Amino acid sequence: MAAAGWTTADIPDLTGRLAVVTGANSGLGYVTTRELARRGAKVVLACRSGTRGSAAVERLLGEVPRADVELGALDLGDLASVRDFARRLPYDRVDLLVNNAGVMAVPYGTTADGFETQFGVNHLGHFALTGLLLPRLLATPGARVVTVSSLMHVLANIDPRHLNSRLRYRRWVVYGRSKSANLLFTHELARRLAARGADVVALAAHPGYAATNLQTAGPRAEGRRAVERVMAAANRVFAQPAAAGALPTLYAATADGVRADRFIGPSFAMWRGAPVPSWRAPWTLDDRVSLRLWDESVRLTGVAYDALAP
């Protein structure tokens, strides 16, 4: 269990470590990137928007002038972009991959490859990225893969027969499915790494209720101004700031003695507070379902994880 009161001051020296953080230009991803860089890590900000990514780099250097950071173009909704990012990454090691980016409760849509947007971005994009970077993770002693899920995973388990949610689209249920997929992916990845005897640790984290742009992005995209205002007000009244919401991710990424397949979240009612191992829905530890999701993800993305084949 995490020590009570764990903060960014407890992050160890990360000099010489290379981290890749998806969705690093705002919210939890930005805070995660900033704190890793503050402790000496070289961080690649993997962002969809070059404009917002460049602005984030400028802002970060203003806060941490000695930060060693660079920008990488990554659109998780386009598998060609994911492959291009992995191919262009000019490093033969990756100490830390933080699968942070995501979309939440957006209107129905599809990715460049025809997958439902929330499943495609939140799960398949990160599944493909992790698999493409796997050789570099395996080559790096003590590497970690931290995938950011959500308490909202409790809304629904995945439906292996209808992963793209084409029969009936309910945005929050589909979001919950994508977050359950994050945890099932972590579970199966951890199992396969252990079976290989690999030194890589795969685990997950969630921010509790943290104020980010995720809550308002969906309503804004649809022009639902009243809903957007309600979500913004709820963020102000109930949510903890992004800096606090990022603590579970930072703990999972850097603390000593973390165990594979843990789900790290805030201590107080899984809502706010210092990071500790968190409760998760039992279905996210189902070996049969995680294997089926894995096999379908390989089929859909074409990323085979050959190094971890049974």
C-alpha positions as a LaTeX table, in Angstrom:
\begin{tabular}{lrrr}
\hline
Residue & $x$ (\AA) & $y$ (\AA) & $z$ (\AA) \\
\hline
Met1 & 0.00 & 0.00 & 0.00 \\
Ala2 & 1.15 & 3.52 & $-0.73$ \\
Ala3 & 2.42 & 5.57 & 2.14 \\
Ala4 & $-0.12$ & 8.05 & 3.49 \\
Gly5 & 0.40 & 11.51 & 2.06 \\
Trp6 & 2.48 & 10.43 & $-0.96$ \\
Thr7 & 3.13 & 13.50 & $-3.11$ \\
Thr8 & 5.26 & 14.55 & $-6.05$ \\
Ala9 & 8.03 & 15.26 & $-3.55$ \\
Asp10 & 8.36 & 11.47 & $-3.17$ \\
Ile11 & 9.13 & 10.89 & $-6.86$ \\
Pro12 & 12.70 & 9.58 & $-7.07$ \\
Asp13 & 15.42 & 10.98 & $-9.29$ \\
Leu14 & 14.60 & 9.96 & $-12.87$ \\
Thr15 & 17.74 & 11.18 & $-14.58$ \\
Gly16 & 18.56 & 8.98 & $-17.55$ \\
Arg17 & 15.01 & 7.61 & $-17.88$ \\
Leu18 & 12.93 & 8.00 & $-21.03$ \\
Ala19 & 9.17 & 8.38 & $-20.70$ \\
Val20 & 6.43 & 8.55 & $-23.33$ \\
Val21 & 3.15 & 10.15 & $-22.23$ \\
Thr22 & 0.11 & 10.16 & $-24.51$ \\
Gly23 & $-2.27$ & 13.10 & $-24.34$ \\
Ala24 & 0.46 & 15.13 & $-22.66$ \\
Asn25 & $-0.68$ & 18.57 & $-23.73$ \\
Ser26 & $-3.41$ & 19.07 & $-21.10$ \\
Gly27 & $-4.99$ & 17.85 & $-17.89$ \\
Leu28 & $-3.59$ & 14.76 & $-16.21$ \\
Gly29 & $-1.15$ & 14.14 & $-19.06$ \\
Tyr30 & 0.39 & 17.57 & $-18.78$ \\
Val31 & 0.82 & 17.31 & $-15.01$ \\
Thr32 & 2.30 & 13.82 & $-15.36$ \\
Thr33 & 4.74 & 15.05 & $-17.99$ \\
Arg34 & 5.75 & 18.10 & $-15.98$ \\
Glu35 & 6.45 & 16.16 & $-12.79$ \\
Leu36 & 8.41 & 13.42 & $-14.56$ \\
Ala37 & 10.50 & 16.08 & $-16.30$ \\
Arg38 & 10.96 & 17.99 & $-13.04$ \\
Arg39 & 12.60 & 14.89 & $-11.58$ \\
Gly40 & 15.00 & 14.52 & $-14.51$ \\
Ala41 & 13.27 & 12.20 & $-16.97$ \\
Lys42 & 13.41 & 12.89 & $-20.68$ \\
Val43 & 9.76 & 12.97 & $-21.74$ \\
Val44 & 8.20 & 12.61 & $-25.17$ \\
Leu45 & 4.85 & 14.38 & $-25.34$ \\
Ala46 & 2.77 & 12.20 & $-27.67$ \\
Cys47 & 0.01 & 14.55 & $-28.86$ \\
Arg48 & $-2.58$ & 14.59 & $-31.62$ \\
Ser49 & $-2.50$ & 18.34 & $-32.13$ \\
Gly50 & 0.84 & 19.86 & $-33.03$ \\
Thr51 & $-0.41$ & 23.33 & $-32.10$ \\
Arg52 & $-1.59$ & 22.32 & $-28.64$ \\
Gly53 & 1.45 & 20.13 & $-28.15$ \\
Ser54 & 3.84 & 22.97 & $-28.97$ \\
Ala55 & 1.96 & 25.27 & $-26.60$ \\
Ala56 & 2.26 & 22.66 & $-23.86$ \\
Val57 & 6.01 & 22.35 & $-24.42$ \\
Glu58 & 6.39 & 26.14 & $-24.20$ \\
Arg59 & 4.31 & 26.26 & $-21.03$ \\
Leu60 & 6.23 & 23.37 & $-19.49$ \\
Leu61 & 9.60 & 24.96 & $-20.17$ \\
Gly62 & 8.31 & 28.10 & $-18.48$ \\
Glu63 & 7.52 & 26.06 & $-15.36$ \\
Val64 & 10.53 & 23.72 & $-15.49$ \\
Pro65 & 13.22 & 25.57 & $-17.47$ \\
Arg66 & 15.65 & 22.64 & $-17.45$ \\
Ala67 & 13.07 & 20.10 & $-18.61$ \\
Asp68 & 14.25 & 17.71 & $-21.31$ \\
Val69 & 11.12 & 17.27 & $-23.41$ \\
Glu70 & 10.19 & 16.84 & $-27.04$ \\
Leu71 & 7.00 & 16.63 & $-29.05$ \\
Gly72 & 5.83 & 13.61 & $-31.03$ \\
Ala73 & 2.83 & 13.46 & $-33.37$ \\
Leu74 & 0.40 & 10.73 & $-32.32$ \\
Asp75 & $-3.26$ & 10.29 & $-33.24$ \\
Leu76 & $-4.56$ & 7.26 & $-31.35$ \\
Gly77 & $-7.60$ & 7.24 & $-33.60$ \\
Asp78 & $-5.47$ & 6.41 & $-36.63$ \\
Leu79 & $-3.41$ & 3.22 & $-36.55$ \\
Ala80 & $-1.18$ & 4.55 & $-39.35$ \\
Ser81 & $-0.28$ & 7.46 & $-37.06$ \\
Val82 & 0.42 & 5.07 & $-34.17$ \\
Arg83 & 2.76 & 3.02 & $-36.37$ \\
Asp84 & 4.45 & 6.17 & $-37.66$ \\
Phe85 & 5.00 & 7.46 & $-34.12$ \\
Ala86 & 6.60 & 4.18 & $-33.03$ \\
Arg87 & 8.76 & 4.05 & $-36.17$ \\
Arg88 & 9.96 & 7.63 & $-35.75$ \\
Leu89 & 10.71 & 7.43 & $-32.02$ \\
Pro90 & 14.51 & 7.71 & $-32.12$ \\
Tyr91 & 15.34 & 5.75 & $-28.97$ \\
Asp92 & 16.19 & 2.11 & $-28.43$ \\
Arg93 & 14.80 & 2.07 & $-24.89$ \\
Val94 & 11.60 & 3.16 & $-23.17$ \\
Asp95 & 11.59 & 3.21 & $-19.37$ \\
Leu96 & 8.03 & 4.36 & $-18.97$ \\
Leu97 & 4.96 & 4.37 & $-21.20$ \\
Val98 & 1.97 & 6.24 & $-19.80$ \\
Asn99 & $-1.19$ & 5.45 & $-21.77$ \\
Asn100 & $-3.06$ & 8.54 & $-20.61$ \\
Ala101 & $-4.92$ & 10.03 & $-23.59$ \\
Gly102 & $-8.61$ & 9.42 & $-24.05$ \\
Val103 & $-12.03$ & 10.67 & $-24.98$ \\
Met104 & $-15.11$ & 10.53 & $-22.76$ \\
Ala105 & $-18.81$ & 10.24 & $-23.55$ \\
Val106 & $-18.46$ & 11.75 & $-27.02$ \\
Pro107 & $-21.15$ & 11.50 & $-29.72$ \\
Tyr108 & $-21.10$ & 8.35 & $-31.81$ \\
Gly109 & $-18.33$ & 8.39 & $-34.38$ \\
Thr110 & $-15.62$ & 6.23 & $-35.84$ \\
Thr111 & $-11.85$ & 6.38 & $-36.03$ \\
Ala112 & $-9.84$ & 6.54 & $-39.23$ \\
Asp113 & $-9.89$ & 2.73 & $-39.24$ \\
Gly114 & $-13.65$ & 2.43 & $-38.73$ \\
Phe115 & $-13.72$ & 1.59 & $-35.01$ \\
Glu116 & $-16.17$ & 3.23 & $-32.60$ \\
Thr117 & $-14.33$ & 6.30 & $-31.33$ \\
Gln118 & $-14.15$ & 5.61 & $-27.58$ \\
Phe119 & $-13.14$ & 1.97 & $-27.99$ \\
Gly120 & $-10.77$ & 2.84 & $-30.84$ \\
Val121 & $-8.96$ & 5.69 & $-29.09$ \\
Asn122 & $-9.08$ & 4.65 & $-25.44$ \\
His123 & $-8.25$ & 0.98 & $-25.96$ \\
Leu124 & $-7.17$ & $-0.04$ & $-29.46$ \\
Gly125 & $-4.86$ & 2.91 & $-30.02$ \\
His126 & $-3.03$ & 2.25 & $-26.76$ \\
Phe127 & $-3.02$ & $-1.50$ & $-27.35$ \\
Ala128 & $-1.28$ & $-0.93$ & $-30.69$ \\
Leu129 & 1.16 & 1.64 & $-29.29$ \\
Thr130 & 2.19 & $-0.58$ & $-26.40$ \\
Gly131 & 2.73 & $-3.54$ & $-28.70$ \\
Leu132 & 4.81 & $-1.53$ & $-31.14$ \\
Leu133 & 6.99 & $-0.18$ & $-28.32$ \\
Leu134 & 7.20 & $-3.55$ & $-26.56$ \\
Pro135 & 10.66 & $-4.54$ & $-27.85$ \\
Arg136 & 12.08 & $-1.32$ & $-26.40$ \\
Leu137 & 10.24 & $-1.81$ & $-23.12$ \\
Leu138 & 11.54 & $-5.37$ & $-22.83$ \\
Ala139 & 15.06 & $-4.11$ & $-23.51$ \\
Thr140 & 14.86 & $-1.63$ & $-20.62$ \\
Pro141 & 15.41 & $-2.97$ & $-17.08$ \\
Gly142 & 12.59 & $-1.98$ & $-14.77$ \\
Ala143 & 10.35 & $-0.56$ & $-17.49$ \\
Arg144 & 6.70 & 0.16 & $-16.70$ \\
Val145 & 3.46 & 0.51 & $-18.64$ \\
Val146 & 0.83 & 2.58 & $-16.83$ \\
Thr147 & $-2.61$ & 2.71 & $-18.44$ \\
Val148 & $-5.04$ & 5.31 & $-17.15$ \\
Ser149 & $-8.53$ & 3.90 & $-16.64$ \\
Ser150 & $-11.44$ & 5.37 & $-14.66$ \\
Leu151 & $-13.85$ & 4.63 & $-11.85$ \\
Met152 & $-16.46$ & 4.79 & $-14.59$ \\
His153 & $-15.34$ & 1.36 & $-15.75$ \\
Val154 & $-18.01$ & 0.09 & $-13.33$ \\
Leu155 & $-20.70$ & 1.17 & $-15.80$ \\
Ala156 & $-20.14$ & $-1.82$ & $-18.06$ \\
Asn157 & $-17.99$ & $-4.79$ & $-18.90$ \\
Ile158 & $-16.97$ & $-5.18$ & $-22.51$ \\
Asp159 & $-19.21$ & $-7.14$ & $-24.88$ \\
Pro160 & $-16.81$ & $-9.25$ & $-26.98$ \\
Arg161 & $-19.53$ & $-9.78$ & $-29.58$ \\
His162 & $-20.10$ & $-6.07$ & $-30.12$ \\
Leu163 & $-16.86$ & $-4.27$ & $-29.36$ \\
Asn164 & $-17.75$ & $-1.40$ & $-31.68$ \\
Ser165 & $-21.14$ & $-0.76$ & $-30.02$ \\
Arg166 & $-22.99$ & $-0.48$ & $-33.32$ \\
Leu167 & $-26.27$ & $-2.01$ & $-32.10$ \\
Arg168 & $-27.09$ & 0.63 & $-29.51$ \\
Tyr169 & $-24.86$ & 3.56 & $-28.63$ \\
Arg170 & $-25.13$ & 4.90 & $-25.10$ \\
Arg171 & $-22.18$ & 7.20 & $-24.65$ \\
Trp172 & $-21.56$ & 6.63 & $-20.93$ \\
Val173 & $-21.97$ & 2.87 & $-21.12$ \\
Val174 & $-19.58$ & 2.74 & $-24.07$ \\
Tyr175 & $-17.11$ & 4.91 & $-22.17$ \\
Gly176 & $-17.32$ & 2.48 & $-19.24$ \\
Arg177 & $-16.66$ & $-0.41$ & $-21.61$ \\
Ser178 & $-13.55$ & 1.30 & $-22.97$ \\
Lys179 & $-12.26$ & 1.85 & $-19.44$ \\
Ser180 & $-12.97$ & $-1.79$ & $-18.54$ \\
Ala181 & $-11.02$ & $-2.66$ & $-21.68$ \\
Asn182 & $-8.07$ & $-0.66$ & $-20.29$ \\
Leu183 & $-8.10$ & $-2.79$ & $-17.14$ \\
Leu184 & $-8.57$ & $-6.09$ & $-18.99$ \\
Phe185 & $-5.67$ & $-5.13$ & $-21.27$ \\
Thr186 & $-3.50$ & $-4.40$ & $-18.24$ \\
His187 & $-4.50$ & $-7.71$ & $-16.66$ \\
Glu188 & $-3.65$ & $-9.76$ & $-19.75$ \\
Leu189 & $-0.44$ & $-7.83$ & $-20.44$ \\
Ala190 & 0.71 & $-8.40$ & $-16.86$ \\
Arg191 & $-0.06$ & $-12.13$ & $-17.16$ \\
Arg192 & 1.90 & $-12.45$ & $-20.39$ \\
Leu193 & 4.87 & $-10.47$ & $-19.09$ \\
Ala194 & 4.99 & $-12.68$ & $-15.99$ \\
Ala195 & 4.80 & $-15.85$ & $-18.10$ \\
Arg196 & 7.78 & $-14.65$ & $-20.13$ \\
Gly197 & 9.70 & $-13.71$ & $-16.98$ \\
Ala198 & 9.97 & $-10.13$ & $-18.24$ \\
Asp199 & 11.12 & $-7.26$ & $-16.04$ \\
Val200 & 8.37 & $-4.94$ & $-17.33$ \\
Val201 & 5.61 & $-4.03$ & $-14.86$ \\
Ala202 & 2.13 & $-3.33$ & $-16.28$ \\
Leu203 & $-0.42$ & $-1.64$ & $-14.03$ \\
Ala204 & $-3.25$ & 0.87 & $-14.18$ \\
Ala205 & $-4.33$ & 4.05 & $-12.43$ \\
His206 & $-7.33$ & 6.33 & $-12.14$ \\
Pro207 & $-7.66$ & 9.94 & $-10.96$ \\
Gly208 & $-10.85$ & 9.68 & $-8.94$ \\
Tyr209 & $-12.88$ & 12.74 & $-9.86$ \\
Ala210 & $-10.43$ & 15.25 & $-11.27$ \\
Ala211 & $-11.22$ & 18.44 & $-13.14$ \\
Thr212 & $-10.00$ & 18.10 & $-16.73$ \\
Asn213 & $-11.32$ & 19.05 & $-20.15$ \\
Leu214 & $-12.69$ & 15.52 & $-20.65$ \\
Gln215 & $-15.92$ & 16.32 & $-18.83$ \\
Thr216 & $-16.80$ & 19.26 & $-21.06$ \\
Ala217 & $-15.33$ & 18.17 & $-24.42$ \\
Gly218 & $-18.23$ & 15.88 & $-25.38$ \\
Pro219 & $-21.05$ & 18.36 & $-24.67$ \\
Arg220 & $-19.09$ & 21.14 & $-26.35$ \\
Ala221 & $-18.62$ & 19.04 & $-29.49$ \\
Glu222 & $-22.40$ & 18.60 & $-29.75$ \\
Gly223 & $-23.27$ & 22.16 & $-28.88$ \\
Arg224 & $-25.03$ & 21.08 & $-25.66$ \\
Arg225 & $-24.17$ & 24.27 & $-23.81$ \\
Ala226 & $-26.39$ & 23.58 & $-20.79$ \\
Val227 & $-24.73$ & 20.20 & $-20.19$ \\
Glu228 & $-21.31$ & 21.76 & $-20.68$ \\
Arg229 & $-22.09$ & 24.40 & $-18.05$ \\
Val230 & $-23.35$ & 21.76 & $-15.59$ \\
Met231 & $-20.20$ & 19.67 & $-16.04$ \\
Ala232 & $-17.98$ & 22.73 & $-15.63$ \\
Ala233 & $-19.81$ & 23.70 & $-12.44$ \\
Ala234 & $-19.50$ & 20.15 & $-11.07$ \\
Asn235 & $-15.77$ & 20.28 & $-11.75$ \\
Arg236 & $-15.47$ & 23.50 & $-9.77$ \\
Val237 & $-17.49$ & 22.27 & $-6.80$ \\
Phe238 & $-16.72$ & 18.55 & $-6.48$ \\
Ala239 & $-13.58$ & 17.66 & $-8.42$ \\
Gln240 & $-10.03$ & 17.74 & $-7.22$ \\
Pro241 & $-7.53$ & 19.62 & $-9.41$ \\
Ala242 & $-5.64$ & 17.87 & $-12.18$ \\
Ala243 & $-2.44$ & 18.10 & $-10.12$ \\
Ala244 & $-4.04$ & 15.88 & $-7.47$ \\
Gly245 & $-5.71$ & 13.63 & $-10.04$ \\
Ala246 & $-2.34$ & 12.85 & $-11.61$ \\
Leu247 & $-0.86$ & 11.53 & $-8.34$ \\
Pro248 & $-2.06$ & 7.92 & $-8.82$ \\
Thr249 & $-0.50$ & 7.83 & $-12.29$ \\
Leu250 & 2.76 & 9.28 & $-10.98$ \\
Tyr251 & 2.79 & 6.82 & $-8.09$ \\
Ala252 & 2.19 & 3.88 & $-10.43$ \\
Ala253 & 4.92 & 5.17 & $-12.72$ \\
Thr254 & 7.65 & 5.91 & $-10.18$ \\
Ala255 & 7.10 & 4.52 & $-6.67$ \\
Asp256 & 9.22 & 1.68 & $-5.39$ \\
Gly257 & 7.69 & $-1.76$ & $-4.98$ \\
Val258 & 4.65 & $-1.37$ & $-7.19$ \\
Arg259 & 3.11 & $-4.69$ & $-8.18$ \\
Ala260 & 1.93 & $-5.75$ & $-11.59$ \\
Asp261 & $-1.78$ & $-5.52$ & $-12.41$ \\
Arg262 & $-2.51$ & $-3.12$ & $-9.54$ \\
Phe263 & $-5.11$ & $-0.40$ & $-10.00$ \\
Ile264 & $-3.93$ & 2.76 & $-8.22$ \\
Gly265 & $-6.35$ & 5.51 & $-7.23$ \\
Pro266 & $-7.11$ & 8.12 & $-4.57$ \\
Ser267 & $-7.49$ & 6.92 & $-0.98$ \\
Phe268 & $-10.67$ & 8.74 & 0.15 \\
Ala269 & $-13.70$ & 6.91 & $-1.28$ \\
Met270 & $-11.66$ & 6.38 & $-4.45$ \\
Trp271 & $-12.45$ & 10.06 & $-5.13$ \\
Arg272 & $-9.55$ & 12.13 & $-3.78$ \\
Gly273 & $-6.50$ & 11.85 & $-1.57$ \\
Ala274 & $-3.13$ & 10.11 & $-1.61$ \\
Pro275 & $-2.65$ & 7.21 & $-4.07$ \\
Val276 & $-3.36$ & 3.68 & $-2.87$ \\
Pro277 & $-4.37$ & 0.36 & $-4.48$ \\
Ser278 & $-7.98$ & 0.82 & $-5.58$ \\
Trp279 & $-11.01$ & $-1.45$ & $-5.84$ \\
Arg280 & $-11.93$ & $-2.62$ & $-9.34$ \\
Ala281 & $-14.87$ & $-4.49$ & $-10.80$ \\
Pro282 & $-14.35$ & $-8.28$ & $-10.65$ \\
Trp283 & $-14.86$ & $-8.65$ & $-14.39$ \\
Thr284 & $-11.64$ & $-6.73$ & $-15.04$ \\
Leu285 & $-9.71$ & $-9.69$ & $-13.59$ \\
Asp286 & $-11.46$ & $-12.34$ & $-15.70$ \\
Asp287 & $-8.79$ & $-14.34$ & $-17.54$ \\
Arg288 & $-11.21$ & $-15.64$ & $-20.13$ \\
Val289 & $-12.54$ & $-12.21$ & $-21.07$ \\
Ser290 & $-9.11$ & $-10.57$ & $-21.05$ \\
Leu291 & $-7.80$ & $-13.26$ & $-23.41$ \\
Arg292 & $-10.72$ & $-12.83$ & $-25.77$ \\
Leu293 & $-10.28$ & $-9.04$ & $-25.80$ \\
Trp294 & $-6.55$ & $-9.51$ & $-26.43$ \\
Asp295 & $-7.12$ & $-11.82$ & $-29.38$ \\
Glu296 & $-9.72$ & $-9.47$ & $-30.89$ \\
Ser297 & $-7.41$ & $-6.49$ & $-30.38$ \\
Val298 & $-4.60$ & $-8.28$ & $-32.20$ \\
Arg299 & $-6.98$ & $-9.05$ & $-35.05$ \\
Leu300 & $-8.33$ & $-5.52$ & $-35.29$ \\
Thr301 & $-5.01$ & $-3.66$ & $-35.01$ \\
Gly302 & $-2.65$ & $-6.13$ & $-36.66$ \\
Val303 & $-0.22$ & $-5.70$ & $-33.74$ \\
Ala304 & 0.66 & $-9.22$ & $-32.66$ \\
Tyr305 & 2.92 & $-8.86$ & $-29.56$ \\
Asp306 & 5.11 & $-11.63$ & $-30.97$ \\
Ala307 & 7.59 & $-11.33$ & $-28.09$ \\
Leu308 & 4.85 & $-12.39$ & $-25.65$ \\
Ala309 & 3.27 & $-15.15$ & $-27.70$ \\
Pro310 & 2.35 & $-18.17$ & $-25.52$ \\
\hline
\end{tabular}
